[in-house]
């Protein structure tokens, strides 16, 4: 029997999807929800407890108390300021050891993995639990990107690869070779909404989403779902391109249905060499 899985839950549908998988497979699990990020309504039938983002020490104690061995981090978490964080003693010491490195997502996530492994936990990647959700290569629905869109997709991948060294961005919106927006703290859906009005006449823009080169995949693999596609439809984009093998696709059937109905494409694309 598999060890009890601890699900450290942020926002979005991914944590609930993993909890549902545990139920379907009779796997013991425990949800450690992040207040202000995860939705309590999604875990009403799960063993659970809740912590503030700054209560890392209490979170570790809770995972030990519930005899968790494997831990998966799932869902988005908005990065707070130190003032908002109000760290407990264990968390404060963690950030003190990091120094300025905590400013970068990649350094922070790698340090978090090391900290958790030092406590005896085994970090599990969401993709290892949801293998069928990993984006495959090809067109998922009835509509395919045209030649202009393919050039914009390539441009998007190239930019994301360049940005990886700066530890920013998993998504960009490109129209006719012009970068309309780069994902920052607002998240993918807000990026799409921001860029919709920036489009000019002619071929519509595309969203390109990929994992950051060298990032800690176990904690920060990008994901798209139905809400992403609905945002793209509302913004009037031409379609969505995601990295094959590097992005989780949640609600695939509903995403395809929304894309087909609106005439958008949804495609898995291999990153160019070096991605």
C-alpha positions as CSV (number, residue, x, y, z in Angstrom):
1,X,0.0,0.0,0.0
2,X,1.2,3.5,-0.9
3,X,2.3,5.8,2.0
4,X,0.0,8.5,3.2
5,X,0.1,11.5,0.9
6,X,0.2,15.0,2.3
7,X,-1.3,17.5,-0.2
8,X,-0.1,21.0,0.5
9,X,-2.9,22.9,-1.2
10,X,-2.8,26.3,-2.9
11,X,-5.4,27.8,-5.2
12,X,-7.0,26.3,-8.3
13,X,-8.4,22.8,-9.1
14,X,-5.1,20.8,-9.0
15,X,-5.1,20.0,-5.2
16,X,-8.7,18.8,-5.3
17,X,-7.9,16.7,-8.4
18,X,-5.1,15.0,-6.5
19,X,-7.4,14.4,-3.5
20,X,-10.0,12.9,-5.7
21,X,-7.4,10.6,-7.2
22,X,-6.5,9.4,-3.7
23,X,-10.1,8.7,-2.9
24,X,-10.6,6.8,-6.2
25,X,-7.5,4.6,-5.4
26,X,-8.2,4.2,-1.6
27,X,-5.0,6.0,-0.8
28,X,-4.7,7.6,2.6
29,X,-4.2,11.4,2.3
30,X,-4.2,14.5,4.4
31,X,-4.8,18.0,3.1
32,X,-2.7,20.9,4.5
33,X,-4.5,23.9,3.1
34,X,-3.0,27.4,2.8
35,X,-5.4,29.9,4.2
36,X,-6.3,32.6,1.7
37,X,-5.2,30.5,-1.3
38,X,-6.9,27.0,-1.2
39,X,-10.7,26.8,-1.3
40,X,-12.0,24.9,1.8
41,X,-15.2,23.9,-0.1
42,X,-13.1,21.6,-2.3
43,X,-11.9,19.5,0.6
44,X,-15.1,19.1,2.7
45,X,-14.7,15.3,2.7
46,X,-10.9,15.2,3.3
47,X,-8.9,14.9,6.5
48,X,-7.4,18.4,6.7
49,X,-5.9,21.2,8.6
50,X,-5.1,24.8,7.7
51,X,-2.1,27.1,8.1
52,X,-1.1,30.6,7.2
53,X,1.6,30.8,4.6
54,X,4.1,31.9,7.3
55,X,3.4,28.9,9.5
56,X,5.9,26.5,8.0
57,X,6.9,25.1,11.3
58,X,3.4,24.3,12.3
59,X,2.8,22.8,8.9
60,X,5.7,20.4,9.2
61,X,4.5,19.4,12.7
62,X,1.0,18.7,11.3
63,X,2.4,16.5,8.5
64,X,4.4,14.5,11.0
65,X,1.4,14.2,13.4
66,X,-0.7,12.8,10.5
67,X,2.1,10.3,9.7
68,X,2.6,11.7,6.2
69,X,5.5,10.2,4.2
70,X,5.0,11.6,0.7
71,X,4.2,15.3,0.1
72,X,2.9,16.9,-3.0
73,X,2.7,20.7,-3.5
74,X,-0.3,21.6,-5.7
75,X,-1.9,24.8,-6.7
76,X,-0.8,28.4,-7.0
77,X,0.4,30.5,-4.1
78,X,0.7,34.3,-4.4
79,X,4.0,35.4,-3.0
80,X,3.5,37.6,0.1
81,X,5.6,40.4,1.5
82,X,7.5,39.6,4.7
83,X,5.0,41.8,6.5
84,X,2.1,39.8,5.2
85,X,4.0,36.5,5.9
86,X,4.3,37.0,9.7
87,X,6.6,34.0,9.8
88,X,6.7,31.6,12.8
89,X,10.1,30.8,14.3
90,X,10.8,27.9,12.0
91,X,9.9,29.9,8.9
92,X,11.8,32.9,10.0
93,X,15.0,30.8,10.4
94,X,14.4,29.3,6.9
95,X,14.3,32.7,5.3
96,X,17.3,33.9,7.3
97,X,19.3,31.0,5.9
98,X,18.2,31.9,2.4
99,X,19.1,35.6,2.6
100,X,18.4,37.4,-0.6
101,X,18.0,34.1,-2.5
102,X,14.4,34.0,-1.3
103,X,13.5,36.7,-3.8
104,X,13.8,34.3,-6.7
105,X,11.1,31.6,-7.1
106,X,13.6,28.9,-8.2
107,X,16.0,29.4,-5.3
108,X,13.1,29.4,-2.9
109,X,11.5,26.3,-4.2
110,X,14.8,24.3,-4.3
111,X,15.5,25.4,-0.7
112,X,12.0,24.3,0.3
113,X,12.5,20.9,-1.2
114,X,15.8,20.5,0.6
115,X,14.1,21.6,3.9
116,X,11.3,19.1,3.5
117,X,13.6,16.2,2.5
118,X,15.7,17.0,5.6
119,X,12.6,16.4,7.7
120,X,12.2,12.9,6.2
121,X,9.5,13.7,3.6
122,X,9.6,12.5,0.1
123,X,8.5,15.2,-2.4
124,X,6.2,13.9,-5.1
125,X,5.6,15.7,-8.4
126,X,2.0,16.3,-9.4
127,X,2.9,14.9,-12.8
128,X,3.9,11.6,-11.2
129,X,0.3,11.3,-9.8
130,X,-1.5,12.6,-12.8
131,X,0.5,11.2,-15.7
132,X,-2.5,11.3,-18.0
133,X,-2.7,15.1,-17.5
134,X,0.8,15.8,-19.0
135,X,0.4,17.7,-22.3
136,X,1.1,15.5,-25.3
137,X,2.3,16.9,-28.7
138,X,-0.3,17.8,-31.2
139,X,-3.6,19.5,-31.7
140,X,-6.2,18.6,-29.1
141,X,-9.4,19.9,-30.8
142,X,-10.7,20.7,-34.3
143,X,-8.7,23.8,-34.9
144,X,-5.0,24.0,-35.6
145,X,-2.6,27.0,-35.4
146,X,-2.0,28.6,-38.8
147,X,1.5,29.6,-40.1
148,X,1.3,33.0,-38.4
149,X,0.3,31.4,-35.1
150,X,3.2,28.9,-35.4
151,X,5.6,31.8,-35.8
152,X,4.2,33.5,-32.7
153,X,4.4,30.2,-30.8
154,X,8.1,29.9,-31.7
155,X,8.7,33.5,-30.7
156,X,7.0,32.8,-27.4
157,X,9.1,29.8,-26.6
158,X,12.3,31.6,-27.5
159,X,11.3,34.5,-25.1
160,X,10.4,32.1,-22.3
161,X,13.8,30.4,-22.6
162,X,15.5,33.7,-22.4
163,X,13.5,34.8,-19.4
164,X,14.3,31.6,-17.5
165,X,17.6,32.9,-16.5
166,X,15.9,35.9,-14.9
167,X,13.5,33.6,-13.0
168,X,10.3,35.2,-14.3
169,X,7.4,34.1,-16.4
170,X,5.9,30.9,-17.5
171,X,3.5,32.4,-20.0
172,X,3.6,35.1,-22.7
173,X,1.1,36.5,-25.1
174,X,2.3,37.1,-28.7
175,X,0.6,38.8,-31.6
176,X,2.3,39.0,-35.1
177,X,5.7,38.7,-33.5
178,X,5.0,41.4,-30.9
179,X,5.1,40.6,-27.2
180,X,1.9,41.9,-25.7
181,X,2.6,40.7,-22.2
182,X,4.7,38.5,-19.9
183,X,3.3,36.7,-16.9
184,X,4.2,38.2,-13.7
185,X,2.7,38.0,-10.2
186,X,-0.9,38.2,-11.6
187,X,-1.0,34.7,-13.0
188,X,-1.9,33.4,-16.4
189,X,-5.6,34.2,-16.5
190,X,-5.0,37.8,-15.5
191,X,-2.2,38.1,-18.1
192,X,-4.7,37.0,-20.8
193,X,-7.3,39.5,-19.6
194,X,-4.7,42.3,-19.6
195,X,-3.5,41.5,-23.1
196,X,-6.9,41.1,-24.8
197,X,-7.4,44.9,-25.3
198,X,-3.8,45.4,-26.4
199,X,-4.4,43.4,-29.6
200,X,-4.2,45.2,-33.0
201,X,-6.0,44.4,-36.2
202,X,-5.1,41.3,-38.1
203,X,-4.2,37.8,-36.9
204,X,-5.1,37.4,-33.2
205,X,-2.7,36.8,-30.4
206,X,-1.7,33.4,-28.9
207,X,-0.9,32.4,-25.4
208,X,2.3,30.3,-25.0
209,X,2.9,28.5,-21.7
210,X,6.0,26.4,-20.8
211,X,7.9,25.4,-17.7
212,X,11.0,27.4,-16.9
213,X,14.3,25.9,-17.8
214,X,16.0,24.5,-14.7
215,X,13.0,25.1,-12.4
216,X,12.0,22.6,-9.7
217,X,9.4,20.6,-11.5
218,X,8.1,18.9,-8.4
219,X,6.8,22.1,-7.0
220,X,6.1,24.4,-9.9
221,X,5.1,22.6,-13.0
222,X,2.8,24.9,-15.0
223,X,-0.9,23.9,-15.4
224,X,-3.8,25.1,-17.6
225,X,-7.5,24.3,-17.2
226,X,-10.9,25.3,-18.4
227,X,-10.6,28.8,-16.8
228,X,-7.5,29.5,-18.9
229,X,-9.3,28.6,-22.1
230,X,-12.4,30.6,-21.1
231,X,-10.2,33.6,-20.4
232,X,-8.6,33.2,-23.9
233,X,-12.0,33.0,-25.5
234,X,-13.2,36.1,-23.7
235,X,-10.0,38.0,-24.6
236,X,-10.4,37.1,-28.3
237,X,-7.2,35.2,-28.6
238,X,-6.5,32.9,-31.6
239,X,-5.4,30.0,-29.4
240,X,-3.3,28.5,-26.6
241,X,0.0,26.6,-27.1
242,X,1.4,24.7,-24.2
243,X,4.7,22.8,-23.8
244,X,4.3,19.1,-24.5
245,X,5.8,17.2,-21.7
246,X,6.2,20.3,-19.6
247,X,2.6,21.4,-18.7
248,X,-0.3,19.8,-16.9
249,X,-3.7,20.0,-18.7
250,X,-6.6,19.8,-16.3
251,X,-10.2,19.5,-17.6
252,X,-8.9,18.6,-21.0
253,X,-12.3,17.7,-22.4
254,X,-13.9,20.9,-21.2
255,X,-11.0,22.9,-22.5
256,X,-11.3,21.3,-26.0
257,X,-15.1,21.8,-26.0
258,X,-14.6,25.5,-25.2
259,X,-11.9,25.9,-27.8
260,X,-13.9,24.1,-30.5
261,X,-17.0,26.1,-29.8
262,X,-15.2,29.4,-30.0
263,X,-12.9,28.5,-32.9
264,X,-9.7,28.6,-30.9
265,X,-6.9,26.1,-31.1
266,X,-5.4,24.2,-28.2
267,X,-2.1,22.6,-29.0
268,X,0.8,20.8,-27.3
269,X,4.1,21.9,-28.8
270,X,7.6,20.6,-28.2
271,X,9.9,23.4,-27.0
272,X,12.7,24.2,-29.4
273,X,16.1,22.7,-28.7
274,X,17.5,24.2,-25.5
275,X,14.1,24.5,-23.8
